Amino acid sequence: MIKKHALIGLLMAITLLGGLPIISLAAPAPAQLAQGQNLLRNGGFEGLSCGAGSAPGFCNDNWTHDAHDGSIHGNIFTPQGWVSWWRKGGDYGQPEIKTIPNVVPFIGPPARINSGNYATLVFTFFRNHDAGFYQVVTGLQPGATVQLTAYAHGRSCDQDGEAKTCGDPYNLSFQVGIEPNGLADPFSPSVVWSPEQYSPDTYRQIGPVTAQVGASGNVVVYLRSKTKWAYKHLDAYWDDASLVLTAAGEPQAAPTSTPAPAPATSTPGGPTSTPAPSPTPRPDGAVVYTVKAGDTLGAIALEFDTTVEQLRALNNIGENNLIVVGQELVISGTAQQPAATATPLPEAPTAAPTESTPEPGTETQPTAEPAAPTEPAGGTPSTTTGASICVLAYHDRDSDTFWQSETEELLPNAEIVLANASGVLDRYTSDGISEPYCFTGLAAGAYRVIQNPPPGYLVSGSAEWPAALADGTQLELQFGNSRSDAAGNSNENEAAEPAPEDDTGTGSGGRSVLAKVGGTAIKVGGILLLVLAAGVAVLFFVTRRRMV
């Protein structure tokens, strides 16, 4: 009898071990996520499961009543995979929410669906709202960089029978946000929000906003619309939300599974919070630090007894404080031209070629085809493939950072630079006539677009935008510029070019490398399951023996 039970226990252990590869593959490690892949569930609001009788291309019952406070409302139809939220109290109240199909009256004009057959609508009557949706995204690599965008437009009007905005066009604003630690609270100060944007009657990209994933490996993404005046009709439409990986986190949590490096905390000469935090002097006297996985600009400033403002000034970093793994930051010293390379790009001095030689980006530069992004006069050839970024510069007469094509003319002599982590890929100088100009044939991955304003102008909004592209997508960026009081002061607000000095800027440049599959998580999971299986077998054997 004992032998029989022992055999049964052994068979159970073998069964568990045999299923181990399947279990490991069913829960892929975060490192398997590819740059450019949309990490959101139902980002286009088309639905996850459809009710019976759905017509081809449509999805009946593709909504829930999920709300942030757990309440159930008959006028809340939340898109599947998302949770509705809204501010309560004061001038704000609960909105109505619908998942709308591409049928009358939503066909337009103006069109209420950006792509596909569904979008979502948040609206109130004679009541302000501060509301939207959130979604929890799990299983990310801590230290990875993610970027969120969505498309939205609004209608704000006090009149019936008018489908377009008829009141203040800036009454309804849009934002996207990321909470990097997995906290589902839209009012938390830890949410990183994009600037407020306005998009009356026409879909426009909202964001991007970028954040580094916290230690939990989870983030929460937010879509938000907010009103100022309680007009009769306050309608906010959302479509095509996308969260993409722009930089994979390095598996630096692995030292916990390798005891040898663990006691080597005294080996690094600098702070103990990172494996190799000592800043390195360059030939020009500037002291630089290489960003590691999990670093933030605030933590680096604290580590080296400086300020975030100082680091941003030395490295020409935008208001989003975006840094990426492998980036060299100037900590102290006169930045001058080298300071421009303290963006997610290699340094221009002599140290840069030796560090950037093995990088994938520099390997692709010699084989880049110069004609691909630079030859077309209009920048929009139909024969190219891949993703594209279309840009223009305009005179922002009212300094509201929103382009009004009827009254705000295009500007010539604005230099727009396209770059990625390996350097400058292309440059374009606007002529004020043929824009938007499109950088085409781009590989999926992370890019940066920087504008140097025309002489006599200052940048009215952001001079630098991070951009994450999925294959086949097109991103539109508009750079606003206002007249400077003195032409001599215009250089103070120009965006510094983040390029190596000898970069020719031709061709489609370095291609983004897909995140490499990490085996550490699978190995650890296998060991744990092996121990669990052995424990179950022993427990089963001992229990049965006692019963006998």
SVG drawing of the C-alpha trace seen along z (x, -y; Angstrom):
<svg xmlns="http://www.w3.org/2000/svg" viewBox="-32 -93 73 95">
<polyline fill="none" stroke="black" stroke-width="0.4" points="0.0,0.0 2.8,-2.4 4.6,-1.7 1.3,-2.4 0.9,-5.8 4.5,-6.6 4.1,-5.8 1.0,-8.1 3.0,-10.9 5.8,-10.5 3.4,-10.6 1.9,-13.8 5.4,-15.4 6.2,-14.3 2.9,-15.7 3.7,-19.1 7.2,-19.2 6.0,-18.2 3.6,-21.2 6.4,-23.5 7.4,-24.6 3.8,-25.3 3.3,-27.3 6.4,-29.3 5.4,-30.1 1.9,-31.0 3.2,-33.8 6.0,-35.4 8.7,-37.4 8.3,-41.2 11.4,-41.3 9.5,-39.5 7.4,-42.7 8.4,-44.3 8.9,-48.0 6.0,-49.5 3.5,-46.8 0.3,-48.3 0.1,-47.0 -3.5,-48.1 -6.5,-45.8 -9.2,-47.2 -7.2,-50.4 -9.4,-51.1 -12.6,-50.5 -13.8,-47.9 -14.6,-45.4 -13.2,-42.2 -16.2,-40.0 -19.4,-40.5 -23.0,-39.8 -25.1,-37.5 -26.3,-38.9 -23.4,-41.3 -23.2,-42.5 -19.9,-42.0 -17.4,-44.5 -19.5,-45.5 -19.6,-44.2 -22.8,-44.3 -22.7,-44.6 -19.0,-45.6 -19.3,-47.5 -19.6,-47.0 -20.8,-49.2 -17.3,-49.2 -16.7,-52.4 -13.9,-53.5 -16.0,-53.5 -17.8,-50.2 -21.1,-51.9 -23.6,-50.8 -25.2,-53.4 -27.7,-52.8 -26.1,-55.5 -22.4,-54.3 -21.4,-52.1 -17.7,-51.6 -15.6,-50.1 -14.5,-46.6 -11.1,-46.4 -11.4,-49.9 -12.8,-51.5 -14.7,-54.8 -13.8,-57.5 -15.0,-61.0 -14.5,-63.8 -17.3,-64.3 -18.3,-67.5 -18.2,-71.2 -19.0,-72.1 -18.3,-68.5 -20.7,-65.6 -21.1,-62.2 -21.1,-62.2 -22.9,-59.8 -20.6,-57.4 -21.3,-55.5 -19.4,-53.2 -20.6,-54.5 -20.8,-52.8 -20.0,-54.2 -23.6,-54.8 -25.9,-57.8 -25.7,-60.2 -22.0,-59.5 -20.9,-59.3 -20.7,-63.1 -19.8,-65.6 -17.8,-65.9 -16.9,-62.2 -17.1,-60.9 -15.1,-57.7 -11.4,-58.1 -10.8,-54.6 -12.6,-51.2 -16.3,-51.1 -16.3,-52.3 -15.2,-55.1 -16.2,-56.2 -18.1,-59.3 -18.1,-61.1 -20.7,-63.9 -22.7,-66.1 -25.6,-68.6 -25.3,-72.0 -22.7,-70.4 -18.9,-70.4 -17.0,-67.2 -13.5,-66.0 -13.7,-62.4 -12.4,-59.6 -11.1,-56.1 -8.2,-54.1 -6.7,-50.7 -4.1,-48.7 -1.3,-47.2 0.7,-44.5 3.8,-42.3 6.1,-45.1 9.9,-45.2 10.7,-47.5 12.8,-50.4 11.3,-50.1 10.1,-53.3 6.5,-53.4 4.6,-56.0 0.9,-56.7 -1.1,-58.5 -4.7,-58.6 -6.9,-60.5 -9.7,-62.8 -11.9,-65.7 -14.7,-67.6 -17.9,-69.6 -18.7,-72.5 -21.9,-74.4 -24.9,-76.1 -27.2,-75.6 -29.3,-72.7 -29.1,-71.5 -25.4,-72.5 -23.1,-69.5 -19.9,-71.5 -18.4,-73.7 -20.1,-77.0 -18.8,-78.4 -15.3,-78.8 -13.1,-76.4 -10.8,-76.1 -13.6,-75.1 -12.9,-71.4 -9.3,-70.1 -7.8,-66.6 -4.9,-64.9 -3.4,-61.4 -1.5,-60.2 0.6,-57.3 0.9,-56.2 4.2,-54.3 3.6,-52.2 0.2,-50.6 -1.9,-52.9 -5.5,-53.2 -6.2,-56.7 -6.7,-59.4 -6.2,-62.1 -2.9,-60.8 0.0,-63.3 2.1,-60.4 0.2,-60.4 2.4,-61.8 0.1,-63.9 0.6,-65.3 0.0,-69.0 -3.6,-70.1 -4.6,-70.1 -7.6,-71.3 -9.2,-69.7 -12.6,-71.0 -14.5,-69.0 -11.5,-67.2 -9.6,-64.2 -6.1,-65.1 -3.4,-63.1 -3.3,-63.8 0.1,-63.3 2.5,-61.6 3.3,-61.2 6.2,-59.0 7.1,-57.3 9.4,-54.7 7.8,-51.6 8.2,-51.2 9.4,-48.3 6.0,-46.6 6.1,-46.1 2.6,-47.6 1.4,-50.9 -2.1,-52.5 -2.9,-54.6 -5.5,-57.4 -7.6,-59.3 -9.0,-62.6 -11.4,-65.3 -12.1,-68.4 -14.4,-71.4 -14.4,-75.0 -17.9,-76.2 -21.1,-74.3 -22.5,-74.6 -25.5,-72.6 -23.6,-70.2 -20.2,-69.1 -19.1,-66.0 -15.6,-64.4 -14.8,-61.6 -11.9,-59.2 -10.5,-56.6 -7.2,-54.7 -5.4,-54.8 -1.9,-53.2 0.7,-52.3 4.0,-51.3 7.4,-50.2 10.0,-52.8 13.0,-51.4 13.2,-48.0 14.4,-47.9 17.6,-46.0 17.2,-42.9 19.2,-44.4 17.0,-42.7 18.9,-39.6 21.7,-40.2 19.3,-39.0 19.5,-35.6 23.3,-35.7 24.8,-35.9 28.3,-36.6 27.8,-40.2 25.6,-41.0 28.3,-41.6 30.2,-43.7 28.4,-46.9 31.7,-48.3 33.3,-47.7 31.7,-50.6 33.4,-53.9 30.2,-55.9 26.7,-55.7 25.5,-52.2 22.0,-52.6 23.3,-51.7 25.9,-49.1 28.3,-51.7 27.2,-55.2 30.5,-57.0 30.4,-59.9 33.2,-60.0 35.1,-63.1 35.3,-63.8 38.3,-65.4 36.5,-68.8 36.2,-68.7 32.5,-67.9 31.5,-65.1 29.0,-62.6 26.9,-59.8 25.4,-56.9 21.7,-56.2 20.9,-52.7 17.6,-50.8 15.4,-52.3 17.0,-55.7 15.0,-58.8 16.2,-62.4 15.2,-63.2 17.1,-60.3 20.2,-61.2 20.0,-64.8 19.7,-63.6 22.6,-61.1 25.0,-63.8 23.9,-66.7 22.5,-68.7 19.0,-69.7 16.6,-68.5 16.6,-72.0 20.4,-72.0 20.4,-68.6 17.7,-69.6 19.6,-72.8 22.9,-71.0 21.3,-68.2 18.6,-70.0 15.9,-67.7 12.3,-68.7 9.6,-69.2 8.7,-65.4 12.2,-64.6 12.6,-61.8 15.8,-59.8 16.6,-56.3 19.0,-53.5 22.4,-54.1 22.0,-57.9 25.0,-60.0 24.0,-62.9 26.3,-65.8 26.4,-66.2 28.7,-69.2 31.0,-71.3 30.4,-73.5 28.1,-71.6 28.4,-73.9 28.1,-71.7 28.6,-68.4 25.6,-69.2 23.3,-68.7 24.3,-65.1 23.0,-64.5 19.7,-63.5 19.1,-59.8 22.0,-59.9 25.7,-59.3 28.2,-62.0 30.0,-63.9 33.5,-64.0 36.1,-61.3 34.6,-59.0 31.5,-58.6 32.8,-56.6 34.2,-54.0 31.0,-53.6 28.7,-53.8 30.7,-51.5 29.0,-48.3 25.6,-49.9 23.0,-48.6 22.2,-52.2 25.7,-52.9 26.0,-49.7 23.0,-50.7 24.2,-54.2 26.7,-53.1 24.1,-51.0 21.3,-53.6 19.8,-54.7 20.0,-58.5 17.3,-58.9 14.6,-57.3 13.5,-60.1 15.3,-63.1 14.6,-63.0 10.9,-63.7 10.1,-67.4 6.8,-67.1 8.0,-64.4 5.0,-62.1 6.0,-59.6 3.5,-56.8 6.2,-54.2 7.8,-54.1 6.8,-51.6 7.1,-51.7 6.0,-54.4 6.2,-58.1 6.3,-61.4 4.8,-64.5 5.8,-67.9 5.2,-71.6 6.1,-74.9 3.5,-77.7 3.2,-81.2 1.3,-80.8 -0.2,-84.2 -2.2,-83.8 0.5,-81.5 -2.1,-78.9 0.0,-76.0 -3.0,-75.1 -2.7,-75.5 -5.5,-77.4 -4.8,-76.9 -7.2,-79.7 -5.4,-82.5 -1.9,-81.1 0.4,-80.8 3.2,-78.2 6.7,-79.5 9.8,-79.0 13.4,-78.5 12.4,-76.3 14.9,-73.4 13.3,-70.1 15.6,-67.2 14.6,-63.6 16.7,-61.4 16.8,-58.1 19.1,-56.6 21.9,-56.2 22.0,-59.8 20.4,-62.2 18.6,-60.4 17.4,-63.3 16.9,-67.1 14.4,-69.3 14.2,-73.1 10.7,-74.3 9.8,-76.6 6.4,-77.7 4.6,-76.4 4.8,-72.7 4.4,-71.5 3.5,-69.2 6.7,-67.4 6.9,-63.7 9.9,-61.6 8.9,-58.3 10.1,-54.7 10.8,-54.6 11.1,-51.4 8.9,-50.8 10.5,-52.1 11.3,-55.2 12.3,-58.6 12.7,-62.2 11.7,-65.2 13.3,-68.5 12.5,-71.9 14.9,-74.9 12.6,-77.9 13.1,-80.3 15.2,-83.5 13.2,-86.0 10.8,-83.5 10.6,-81.7 9.0,-78.2 5.5,-78.7 5.0,-75.1 7.3,-72.1 10.4,-72.2 11.0,-68.5 8.6,-65.6 9.4,-61.9 7.6,-59.6 6.9,-55.9 5.9,-54.4 4.3,-51.1 4.8,-49.7 2.6,-51.4 1.5,-54.3 1.7,-58.0 2.3,-60.6 1.6,-64.3 3.5,-67.0 2.9,-70.8 5.5,-73.2 4.2,-76.6 6.4,-79.7 5.7,-83.2 7.5,-86.4 10.4,-87.2 10.7,-90.7 14.3,-90.8 15.7,-88.7 18.9,-88.4 17.1,-86.5 15.6,-83.9 18.5,-81.5 17.8,-81.2 14.8,-79.0 16.0,-77.1 16.2,-73.3 19.7,-72.1 20.5,-69.5 21.2,-66.1 23.6,-64.9 27.1,-63.7 29.2,-66.3 30.1,-64.2 26.6,-62.7 25.5,-63.3 21.8,-63.0 21.0,-61.1 19.0,-57.9 16.5,-56.2 19.1,-55.8 19.4,-53.1 16.5,-50.8 15.1,-50.2 16.0,-46.8 13.2,-44.6 13.4,-43.9 15.5,-40.7 13.8,-37.8 15.1,-37.4 15.3,-33.9 15.9,-34.8 12.2,-35.0 11.5,-31.6 14.4,-29.9 13.3,-31.3 9.7,-30.2 10.9,-26.7 12.9,-26.3 10.0,-27.4 7.6,-25.0 10.2,-22.2 10.4,-22.7 6.6,-22.9 6.2,-19.7 8.7,-17.8 6.9,-19.2 3.5,-18.0 4.9,-14.5 6.6,-14.2 3.5,-15.5 1.3,-13.1 3.5,-10.2 3.8,-11.0 0.1,-11.6 -0.8,-8.3 1.8,-6.4 0.3,-7.8 -3.2,-6.7 -1.9,-3.2"/>
</svg>
